[in-house]
């Protein structure tokens, strides 16, 4: 049995209980005693590891709020951007741009709610392009077979692309070598996801997730099935150092579920929804060999479109 976590929560729970689970399952893990996935989810620690391998990282300040008391903010540069210090400490609802100290204080107060909170405050970077890579490591060898570029982000789920492109590694080789060294330094074994962005001629490291990324199926549809390869590596059926498959051509993809959620929220029109599904090279739910998920999804789409038209009609009255 092979366990493949698909969220930060499940990744942390599996790793915290690895001594119990490893007796019965093959699972992702860290090859370093007394170090756990949750330790490496600390974004300040991740930034430091990124700097050590030469990656560009926005300036950061970690803030610890105790009993609602906000620490000194004199070293913060504005505009800034707030995040939870650890993925498990708070979700994407803690993402906030603050242009001045008064806005930052208001945001920190709302996050802590009179209690405790660990916040990472970053220098704000104007994002020109957003990217991610999904890869696999056995602790020594690392493969990153392609690059994902976000084209449109889902407005209902921050940080998840509803439309994107999967690209060959050509032109990104040096950056990916730095990512591989970063991953190697974590001593992690398993599937991973790294988010990064492009601004003013530089690529900036954002964070590493110790799980399969949300856009990972674009790799599978491009001929690189990373979850299947992970299972083969863990069971000894293959060796990662012998694997050389990569994404060969640029292709567009659409995450139908994210599109549907934005349609339900009236963030996009039915026309935009239909065009996105019609024109994408890759769809995550559509599969002629596995039709039932799409059959269920089609019913959800019909319901969403009916609600959309009713809401539009009511708004006109």
C-alpha positions in Angstrom: 0.0 0.0 0.0 1.3 3.4 -1.0 0.0 6.6 0.6 -0.1 9.8 -1.5 -1.1 12.9 0.5 -3.1 15.5 -1.6 -3.2 18.4 1.0 -0.9 20.0 3.5 -3.0 18.7 6.3 -2.8 15.1 5.2 0.9 15.4 4.4 1.6 16.6 8.0 -0.6 14.0 9.6 1.0 11.2 7.6 4.5 12.4 8.5 3.8 12.9 12.2 2.6 9.3 12.4 5.3 7.9 10.1 6.7 5.5 12.7 3.3 3.8 13.1 2.3 4.0 9.4 5.6 2.7 7.9 4.9 -0.7 9.4 2.0 -1.1 7.0 2.4 1.5 4.2 4.9 3.0 1.9 4.7 6.7 2.4 6.5 10.0 1.7 9.0 11.0 4.4 12.0 13.0 5.4 15.3 11.2 5.7 16.5 13.1 8.7 15.9 12.1 12.3 13.6 14.3 14.4 12.7 16.5 11.4 9.1 16.5 10.3 7.2 17.9 7.3 5.5 20.4 9.5 9.0 21.7 10.5 9.7 22.4 6.8 6.3 24.0 6.2 7.6 27.0 8.2 7.8 29.6 5.4 10.7 31.5 7.1 12.7 28.4 7.2 11.9 27.7 3.6 13.0 31.2 2.6 16.4 30.7 4.3 16.9 27.3 2.6 16.1 29.0 -0.7 18.6 31.8 -0.1 21.3 29.2 0.6 21.0 27.8 -2.9 21.0 31.2 -4.6 17.3 31.6 -5.2 15.7 35.1 -5.2 13.4 35.5 -2.2 11.3 38.6 -1.1 12.5 40.2 2.1 10.6 38.7 5.0 9.9 39.4 8.7 8.3 36.7 11.0 5.9 38.1 13.6 4.8 36.3 16.7 1.5 37.7 18.1 0.9 36.6 21.7 -2.4 37.4 23.6 -3.3 39.9 20.8 -0.2 42.0 21.4 1.4 43.1 18.1 5.2 43.2 18.1 7.4 46.1 16.8 6.6 46.8 13.1 9.4 49.4 12.5 11.4 47.1 10.2 8.5 46.4 7.8 8.7 47.8 4.3 5.6 48.9 2.5 3.7 47.8 0.6 3.9 44.3 2.2 2.1 41.0 1.9 0.9 38.8 4.9 0.8 35.0 5.1 0.6 32.4 7.8 4.1 31.5 8.9 3.2 27.8 8.4 0.7 26.3 6.0 -1.0 24.6 8.9 -1.1 27.8 11.0 -3.5 29.5 8.7 -4.8 29.3 5.2 -4.9 31.5 2.2 -7.4 33.7 4.0 -4.4 35.3 5.7 -3.1 36.6 2.3 -3.4 40.4 2.5 -1.7 43.4 0.8 -1.0 46.2 3.2 0.2 49.6 1.9 0.8 51.2 5.3 1.3 50.3 9.0 -2.3 51.1 9.9 -3.5 48.5 7.4 -1.0 46.0 8.6 -2.0 46.4 12.2 -5.7 46.0 11.3 -4.9 42.8 9.4 -2.8 41.3 12.2 -5.5 42.1 14.7 -8.1 40.3 12.6 -5.8 37.3 12.2 -5.0 36.9 15.9 -8.5 37.8 17.2 -7.1 38.6 20.6 -5.1 35.4 20.8 -1.9 34.0 19.2 -0.8 34.0 15.6 2.5 33.5 13.7 2.6 35.7 10.6 5.1 36.1 7.9 5.3 39.6 6.4 6.9 39.8 2.9 8.0 42.7 0.9 5.3 43.1 -1.8 6.4 41.9 -5.3 4.5 43.0 -8.4 3.7 39.7 -10.0 4.1 39.5 -13.8 3.8 35.8 -14.1 3.0 32.9 -11.7 4.4 29.4 -12.0 4.6 26.1 -10.3 6.6 22.9 -10.8 5.6 19.4 -9.6 8.3 16.8 -9.1 9.4 13.7 -7.4 12.5 12.8 -5.3 13.9 9.7 -3.7 16.1 11.7 -1.4 19.0 11.7 -3.8 17.6 12.0 -7.3 15.1 14.7 -8.2 13.1 15.0 -11.4 11.1 18.1 -12.5 9.8 17.1 -15.9 8.0 20.3 -16.8 6.9 23.8 -15.8 3.3 25.1 -15.1 2.4 28.7 -15.8 -0.8 30.0 -14.3 -2.9 31.8 -16.9 -6.0 32.5 -14.8 -6.4 32.1 -11.0 -9.6 30.8 -9.5 -11.3 33.7 -7.6 -12.9 31.3 -5.2 -9.8 29.4 -4.2 -6.7 31.7 -3.9 -3.5 30.3 -5.3 -5.2 27.6 -7.5 -5.2 28.1 -11.3 -8.4 27.5 -13.2 -6.5 27.8 -16.5 -2.8 27.3 -17.2 -0.1 26.1 -19.5 2.3 23.2 -19.1 5.7 23.9 -20.6 8.9 21.9 -21.4 11.9 22.6 -19.2 13.8 24.2 -22.0 14.8 27.8 -20.9 14.3 27.0 -17.2 17.2 24.6 -16.7 19.3 26.8 -14.4 16.4 27.7 -12.2 15.3 24.0 -12.0 18.8 23.0 -10.9 18.5 25.4 -8.0 15.1 23.9 -7.2 16.5 20.4 -7.2 19.3 21.4 -4.9 16.8 23.0 -2.6 14.7 19.8 -2.5 17.8 17.7 -1.9 18.7 19.8 1.1 15.3 19.1 2.7 16.0 15.3 2.6 12.4 14.7 1.5 11.3 11.6 -0.3 8.0 11.9 -2.2 6.0 14.1 -4.6 6.4 17.8 -4.1 5.2 21.1 -5.5 7.1 24.4 -5.7 5.4 27.8 -6.4 7.4 30.7 -7.8 6.8 34.0 -9.6 8.4 36.3 -12.2 8.9 40.0 -11.6 11.1 42.6 -13.2 13.5 40.1 -14.8 13.8 37.7 -11.8 12.3 34.5 -10.7 11.3 34.5 -7.0 10.9 31.4 -4.8 7.5 31.4 -3.0 7.1 28.0 -1.2 7.5 24.3 -1.4 4.5 22.0 -0.7 5.3 18.4 0.4 2.5 16.9 -1.6 1.2 16.5 -5.2 0.3 19.9 -6.6 -3.2 20.9 -7.7 -2.2 21.2 -11.4 -0.3 18.0 -11.4 -2.7 16.1 -13.6 -1.4 18.3 -16.5 1.8 16.3 -16.3 0.0 13.0 -16.5 -1.9 14.2 -19.6 1.4 15.2 -21.0 2.9 11.7 -20.7 4.5 11.9 -17.2 2.4 10.2 -14.6 4.2 11.2 -11.4 1.9 9.5 -8.8 2.3 6.2 -10.7 6.1 6.7 -10.9 6.2 7.4 -7.1 4.4 4.1 -6.5 6.9 2.3 -8.7 9.9 4.0 -7.0 8.6 3.1 -3.5 7.9 -0.5 -4.4 11.3 -0.9 -6.1 9.8 -1.5 -9.5 11.8 1.4 -11.0 14.8 3.6 -10.0 14.4 7.3 -10.3 17.9 7.9 -11.6 17.0 5.9 -14.7 13.8 7.9 -15.5 14.2 10.6 -18.3 10.7 11.4 -19.5 9.9 15.1 -19.8 7.0 17.3 -21.1 7.8 17.7 -24.8 5.3 20.3 -26.0 3.4 23.3 -24.7 -0.2 22.6 -24.0 -3.0 24.5 -22.3 -5.1 23.1 -19.5 -8.3 23.9 -17.6 -9.3 22.8 -14.1 -13.0 22.3 -14.6 -13.9 22.2 -10.9 -12.3 25.6 -10.4 -14.1 27.0 -13.4 -17.4 25.6 -12.0 -16.8 27.2 -8.6 -16.2 30.6 -10.2 -19.3 30.1 -12.4 -21.4 29.4 -9.2 -20.0 32.6 -7.6 -20.9 34.6 -10.8 -17.2 35.4 -11.2 -17.3 34.3 -14.8 -20.1 34.0 -17.4 -21.5 30.9 -19.0 -19.8 31.9 -22.3 -16.4 32.2 -20.6 -16.9 28.8 -18.9 -17.9 27.1 -22.1 -15.1 28.6 -24.1 -12.5 27.6 -21.5 -13.6 23.9 -21.6 -13.9 23.9 -25.4 -10.5 25.4 -26.2 -8.2 23.7 -23.6 -5.8 21.0 -24.8 -6.1 19.3 -21.4 -9.1 18.9 -19.2 -8.8 17.4 -15.7 -12.1 15.6 -15.5 -12.7 14.7 -19.1 -11.5 11.1 -19.8 -13.0 8.8 -22.5 -11.7 5.8 -20.6 -13.3 6.9 -17.3 -16.5 8.7 -18.2 -18.5 8.5 -14.9 -16.8 11.5 -13.2 -17.6 13.7 -16.2 -21.2 12.4 -16.3 -21.6 13.6 -12.7 -19.8 16.8 -13.4 -22.1 17.5 -16.3 -25.1 17.4 -13.9 -23.3 19.8 -11.6 -22.7 22.1 -14.6 -26.3 22.1 -15.7 -27.4 22.9 -12.1 -24.9 25.8 -11.9 -25.9 27.2 -15.3 -29.6 27.2 -14.3 -28.7 29.0 -11.0 -26.6 31.4 -12.9 -29.4 32.4 -15.3 -31.9 32.7 -12.4 -29.6 35.0 -10.4 -29.0 37.1 -13.5 -32.7 37.3 -14.1 -33.4 38.3 -10.5 -30.7 41.0 -10.6 -32.4 42.7 -13.6 -35.7 43.0 -11.6 
